[in-house]
Amino acid sequence: MDFDRIKEKLSILADAAKYDVSCSSSGSKRKNTNKGLGDSSGMGICHSYTEDGRCVSLLKILLTNHCIFDCAYCVTRKSNDIKRAAFKVQEVVDLTISFYRRNYIEGLFLSSGIFKDADTTMERLIQVAKKLREEENFNGYIHLKSIPGASDELMREAGLYADRLSVNIEIPTKSGLKLLAPDKNHEDFMKPMKKVKNEIIQYKQESRIIKSTPKYAPAGQSTQMIVGATGESDRDIMYTSNFFYKNYQMRRVYYSGYVPVANDPRLPALGTQVPVLRENRLYQTDWLMRFYGFDVREILNNDYPHLDMEIDPKLSWALRNREHFPVNINRADKSMLLRIPGVGLKSVNKILQARKFRKLNWEHLKKIGIALNRAQYFITCDSRIWEKNDYSSDRLKQIIIQNSASKFRKDTGQLSLFS
């Protein structure tokens, strides 16, 4: 083995993979029952973060950065003058096993540029996973990035070896994709997702009858979209996300702020800041939809197509819907408690448990850990003193921002991850 060449390939293809943030391994449990190598647990793969905030694993690589497409937003587009490299299947297998045995990694995240055609590329990715499982007896986590346009047969086979499959939708809207990647077909992204969803359902049903039914993509599927490359609104992004959660049973939708990598009139100029704060607000909205019972239309609609960058989306919703407040913390049901700004899911469960034994006052709420700097204007409790909330919503927003200067101050701009 030429170690210098392998090292060079690793440098090129790991760097190219850093733009993909969807590498979480949550939800997969693969026990080592055959005296093989390792296992994977729901605690997930080890992550590290680059200086620009991209999430990377220690073995998060592309099989190759050669690509037949010329997507304007992609660093591996065929017209980009960069160093190219490609791993052989056995080289990826050897690296994975070697790194795993050294405790560098807990799994493999493997993506690829598309060379020749979708099926040829997908076949190579599957060969890596198949060799790891069948020849190396590897039980660690494997996440394969599915190739848009890959055949149903290959998608079915991929799910038998991978813990998670994902197809990046790349751009949130069809019009945006057509503008920046005219060679790609939106349907090529949807078809593999539909196949994976149907196979997951089918294998789960069969496993209830036949216990020996193999697992199919036990960590489900996910997707990722680039934010800020085109002019889509936050409403467009979150409605697309909501569509995937409801129709394709996505475990996660990831939002990746566009990193300017190309000088192209269709894209934000080079040097434009990565929209990290917007990315964070989108994740908060995603959380409200999945765990707090919010309908996406309550947060974003024709009247409010953009998220407020100064305050979190739950506080923004509360300020627009003051008629629902104040909430009596000792009487309200769980669904309403979850809508109080500054009260998280864990705090709601603590409130529900604590009020079985006594009425809660400000001191109790403070000990529970709710963020009173926001919550105090939206609740009443067992106390004669409560914060009058007869301010206008705009005035109340400014008061909260002033009292939360470190997080909501106006001149914050993009968040610094390393200061």
Salt bridges, closest charged atoms under 4 A:
GLU8 OE1 - ARG5 NH1 2.96
GLU8 OE2 - LYS83 NZ 3.50
ASP15 OD1 - LYS18 NZ 3.42
ASP20 OD2 - LYS145 NZ 2.29
ASP52 OD1 - ARG54 NE 3.99
GLU91 OE1 - LYS9 NZ 2.94
GLU135 OE1 - LYS131 NZ 3.33
ASP152 OD1 - LYS191 NZ 3.64
GLU157 OE2 - LYS130 NZ 3.88
ASP163 OD1 - ARG30 NE 3.12
ASP163 OD2 - ARG133 NH2 2.85
GLU170 OE2 - LYS184 NZ 3.15
GLU199 OE2 - LYS195 NZ 2.70
ASP234 OD1 - ARG278 NE 2.67
ASP236 OD1 - ARG235 NE 3.98
ASP264 OD2 - ARG266 NH2 2.84
GLU279 OE1 - ARG54 NH1 3.79
ASP286 OD1 - ARG290 NE 2.64
ASP295 OD2 - ARG297 NH2 2.89
GLU298 OE2 - ARG339 NH1 2.84
ASP308 OD2 - LYS397 NZ 2.70
GLU310 OE1 - LYS397 NZ 3.03
ASP312 OD2 - ARG374 NH1 3.24
GLU323 OE2 - HIS324 NE2 3.73
ASP411 OD1 - ARG409 NE 3.35
